[in-house]
Amino acid sequence: MGIRRGLLLVGITLVVLATGLLAFRFLRPEGEEQTPDTPPATVPQGEGEAGGLPVTPYVAALGYIEPRGQVRRLAGANNGPSPARVAELLVQEGDTVTQGQRLAVFDGMPRLRAERQVLQAQTESLARQLELSRSEEKRYAELVASGAVSHDSLDQRRRATERLAGDYAEAKAQLQVVDADLRDGVLRAPMAGTVLEILTREGEQPDDSVVLELAQTDFMEVVAEVYETDIGRIRPGQRARITSEHGGFSGELSGQVREISRQVNRRDVFSSDPADAVDARVVEVRIALDPPSSQRVRDLTRMQVLVRIDTESRLG
């Protein structure tokens, strides 16, 4: 009786085990088991080839804001051994100016104006003398024809006319030089724009002749310094998002890649991270800001920013 009961228990146990194995085989997730002949899983889209690291759909870079067309550094003419001093400054930082507007006057202007007055008087006097001499020369030619005077007298008159003509031409040339110096004595705006910074004040002598910086701030852009290892992923028309690295403005700016430089240079913009590579090689990428974003930062030239370029976007 005991033997039969033991055999029955063993049979029941085997049946339970067999049922469990069958249930596990049919209920486990499909594709969970792989045999040695099963090919490796395909790398999902967006993963790189080196080490299986994912390739992000954007390129990050440091950059800075500047007006489109860059900043113009305006200088006075250096006609002497040293630059002229600024006698009068006619604009302030932040002023909007028109093309041809007077920006500054240099200290040589009073002397040049006086010199011009003298030369103008000399030129007018020589012009009258030359006209009179030519009339006399014509009269002497008529007298020679009639035999009233000799040819020597006519030759003397002609030499006098030629001398006066040379003096008159020289005076006119000197007058033109003074007029050019007078034009250089006033710094004028070569274009419409905004005065960004005044580098030389009244009474000061400009360093490198630079008086002020002018730019067209109606159209702002961001210059992003993209690592040379990432530049192959950048194309014109890709969209970009820009934020301030140090909180100079809130939110994000938007724009699109306008131009990619053809040169690789050392970087000009550095992160606050001490581990950041100082000698990294970068390529400048110019990003034209959308009009609303451009207006927000028109007064923030040279502000450092963080840039994210969407490498999967295209110009529509």
C-alpha positions in Angstrom: 0.0 0.0 0.0 2.8 2.4 0.9 4.7 1.6 -2.3 1.7 2.3 -4.4 1.2 5.6 -2.7 4.8 6.6 -3.2 4.7 5.8 -6.9 1.5 7.8 -7.3 3.2 10.9 -5.7 6.2 10.5 -8.0 3.9 10.3 -11.1 2.0 13.4 -10.0 5.2 15.3 -9.5 6.5 14.4 -13.0 3.2 15.4 -14.5 3.3 18.8 -12.8 6.9 19.4 -13.9 6.2 18.5 -17.5 3.1 20.8 -17.5 5.2 23.7 -16.1 7.9 23.3 -18.8 5.3 23.3 -21.6 3.6 26.4 -20.1 6.9 28.3 -19.9 7.8 27.4 -23.5 4.5 28.7 -24.9 4.0 31.7 -22.7 7.5 33.4 -22.7 7.9 36.6 -24.9 8.6 35.9 -28.6 12.2 36.4 -29.7 13.6 36.3 -26.2 15.8 33.3 -26.8 18.7 33.6 -29.2 20.8 30.8 -30.4 24.5 31.2 -31.4 23.3 31.3 -35.1 21.0 34.3 -34.4 22.4 37.6 -36.0 23.1 40.5 -33.7 20.5 43.1 -33.1 20.5 46.0 -35.6 21.8 49.3 -34.3 18.8 51.7 -33.8 18.7 54.8 -36.0 20.7 57.5 -34.4 23.4 55.3 -32.9 27.0 55.7 -34.1 29.4 53.1 -35.3 32.2 53.8 -32.8 31.5 52.0 -29.6 27.8 52.0 -30.2 27.5 55.6 -28.8 24.3 57.4 -29.8 24.7 60.4 -32.3 22.5 63.2 -31.1 20.2 65.0 -33.6 21.9 68.3 -32.9 25.3 69.9 -32.7 26.1 72.1 -29.7 28.6 74.9 -29.8 29.6 78.2 -28.1 29.1 81.4 -30.0 28.5 85.1 -29.7 26.0 87.7 -31.1 27.0 90.3 -33.6 25.3 92.4 -36.3 25.1 91.0 -39.8 27.8 92.6 -41.9 30.1 92.7 -38.8 31.2 95.7 -36.8 32.9 98.7 -38.6 35.8 100.3 -36.7 35.8 104.0 -38.0 39.1 105.9 -37.9 40.2 109.3 -38.9 42.8 110.0 -41.5 46.5 109.9 -40.4 48.1 112.6 -42.6 50.9 113.5 -40.2 53.4 111.8 -37.9 50.6 111.0 -35.4 46.8 110.8 -35.5 44.8 114.1 -34.9 43.0 114.6 -31.6 39.3 114.5 -31.4 38.1 118.1 -31.0 34.4 117.5 -31.0 32.3 114.3 -30.6 28.9 114.6 -32.2 27.3 111.3 -31.2 26.9 109.0 -28.1 26.9 105.3 -27.7 23.5 103.8 -28.8 22.7 106.7 -31.2 21.2 105.7 -34.5 22.9 107.5 -37.4 22.3 108.0 -41.1 24.8 107.5 -44.0 27.0 110.6 -44.3 26.2 112.0 -40.9 29.0 113.8 -39.1 30.2 111.8 -36.1 33.4 113.6 -34.9 35.6 116.6 -35.8 39.4 116.6 -35.4 41.6 119.4 -34.1 43.2 120.3 -37.4 40.1 121.8 -38.8 40.7 125.5 -37.8 44.2 125.5 -39.3 42.9 123.8 -42.5 40.1 126.3 -42.9 42.5 129.2 -42.6 44.9 127.6 -45.0 42.1 127.1 -47.5 41.1 130.8 -47.3 44.7 131.9 -48.1 45.0 129.4 -51.0 41.6 130.4 -52.4 42.6 134.1 -52.4 45.9 133.2 -54.1 44.2 131.0 -56.7 41.7 133.8 -57.6 44.5 136.4 -57.9 46.5 134.1 -60.1 43.5 133.4 -62.3 43.0 137.2 -62.9 46.7 137.7 -63.6 46.7 134.8 -66.0 43.7 136.1 -67.9 45.4 139.6 -68.2 48.7 138.1 -69.3 46.9 136.1 -72.1 45.2 139.2 -73.2 48.5 141.0 -73.3 50.1 138.2 -75.2 47.4 138.4 -77.8 47.8 142.1 -78.2 51.6 141.7 -78.5 51.1 139.2 -81.3 49.0 141.7 -83.2 51.7 144.4 -82.7 54.4 142.0 -84.0 52.3 141.4 -87.1 52.1 145.1 -87.7 55.8 145.6 -87.0 55.3 147.8 -83.9 57.2 145.5 -81.5 59.8 142.9 -81.9 59.5 139.2 -81.6 61.6 139.2 -78.4 58.9 141.3 -76.6 56.3 138.7 -77.7 58.5 135.8 -76.4 58.9 137.5 -73.0 55.2 138.0 -72.7 54.6 134.3 -73.6 57.1 133.2 -70.9 55.3 135.4 -68.4 52.0 133.8 -69.3 53.4 130.3 -69.0 54.9 131.1 -65.6 51.5 132.4 -64.4 49.8 129.3 -65.8 52.1 127.1 -63.8 51.6 129.1 -60.6 47.9 128.9 -61.0 47.9 125.1 -61.6 50.1 124.6 -58.5 47.8 126.8 -56.3 44.7 124.8 -57.6 46.5 121.5 -56.7 47.3 122.7 -53.2 43.7 123.8 -52.8 42.5 120.3 -53.7 44.9 118.8 -51.1 43.5 121.1 -48.4 39.9 120.3 -49.4 40.8 116.5 -49.1 42.3 117.2 -45.6 39.2 119.1 -44.7 37.0 116.2 -45.7 39.2 113.8 -43.6 39.0 116.3 -40.7 35.4 115.2 -40.2 34.5 111.6 -39.4 31.3 110.7 -41.3 29.1 107.5 -41.1 29.8 105.3 -44.2 26.4 103.7 -43.7 23.3 103.9 -41.6 23.6 102.1 -38.3 24.0 102.3 -34.5 27.0 103.6 -32.5 28.1 100.5 -30.5 31.1 101.9 -28.7 33.1 105.2 -28.5 36.8 104.4 -28.2 38.2 108.0 -28.3 36.7 110.9 -26.3 37.1 114.7 -26.9 40.7 115.8 -26.4 42.1 112.3 -26.8 44.3 110.9 -29.5 42.9 107.7 -31.1 44.7 104.4 -30.6 45.3 103.0 -34.1 43.3 106.0 -35.4 40.0 104.2 -34.3 37.4 106.6 -32.9 34.3 104.5 -32.7 32.5 101.3 -33.7 29.4 101.3 -35.9 27.1 98.5 -37.0 23.8 97.8 -38.6 21.8 96.3 -35.7 18.5 95.8 -37.5 19.7 92.3 -38.6 21.6 90.4 -35.9 23.2 87.0 -36.2 25.1 84.5 -34.1 28.6 83.3 -34.9 28.8 79.7 -33.6 32.2 78.0 -33.3 31.6 74.4 -34.3 34.2 71.8 -33.6 35.9 70.6 -36.8 34.8 67.0 -36.0 31.1 68.1 -36.1 31.2 70.5 -39.1 30.4 67.8 -41.6 26.9 67.5 -40.1 26.1 71.2 -40.6 24.3 72.5 -43.7 22.8 75.9 -44.7 19.2 76.2 -43.7 19.3 74.0 -40.6 17.4 75.5 -37.7 19.1 76.6 -34.5 18.2 77.4 -30.9 20.2 79.9 -28.9 20.3 80.6 -25.2 22.4 83.0 -23.1 25.3 81.2 -21.3 25.2 83.7 -18.4 21.6 84.9 -18.3 21.9 88.0 -20.5 18.4 87.3 -21.9 15.6 84.9 -21.0 14.2 82.1 -23.0 15.5 81.1 -26.4 16.3 82.7 -29.7 15.7 81.0 -33.0 17.4 81.2 -36.4 18.8 79.2 -39.3 22.3 78.5 -40.6 23.2 81.1 -43.2 26.9 80.6 -43.9 29.6 78.1 -43.1 33.2 79.3 -43.1 35.8 77.6 -45.3 38.6 78.0 -42.7 39.5 76.0 -39.6 40.8 78.3 -36.8 41.5 78.2 -33.1 38.5 79.1 -31.0 37.8 82.7 -29.8 35.0 81.8 -27.4 35.7 79.8 -24.2 33.4 78.1 -21.8 33.5 78.7 -18.0 34.2 75.0 -17.6 37.9 74.7 -16.7 38.1 71.3 -18.4 37.1 72.9 -21.8 39.6 72.4 -24.5 41.4 75.7 -25.0 43.3 74.8 -28.2 40.3 73.2 -30.0 40.0 73.7 -33.7 36.7 75.2 -34.9 34.8 76.4 -37.9 32.7 79.6 -37.8 29.0 79.0 -38.6 26.9 82.1 -39.1 23.2 81.8 -38.0 20.8 84.5 -39.1 18.3 85.2 -36.3 14.6 85.3 -37.0 13.3 88.9 -37.0 11.6 88.7 -33.5 14.8 87.2 -32.0 17.0 89.8 -33.8 15.1 92.7 -32.3 15.4 91.2 -28.8 19.2 91.2 -28.9 20.0 94.2 -31.1 21.7 95.9 -28.1 23.7 92.8 -27.0 26.5 92.7 -29.5 29.3 90.3 -28.5 27.2 88.5 -25.8 28.3 84.9 -25.4 25.7 82.3 -26.1 25.0 78.5 -26.3 24.0 77.2 -29.7 22.2 74.0 -30.6 21.9 73.3 -34.4 19.2 70.8 -35.4 21.1 68.6 -37.9 17.9 66.8 -39.0 16.1 70.0 -40.0 16.2 71.5 -43.5 15.2 74.7 -45.1 11.6 74.3 -46.3 
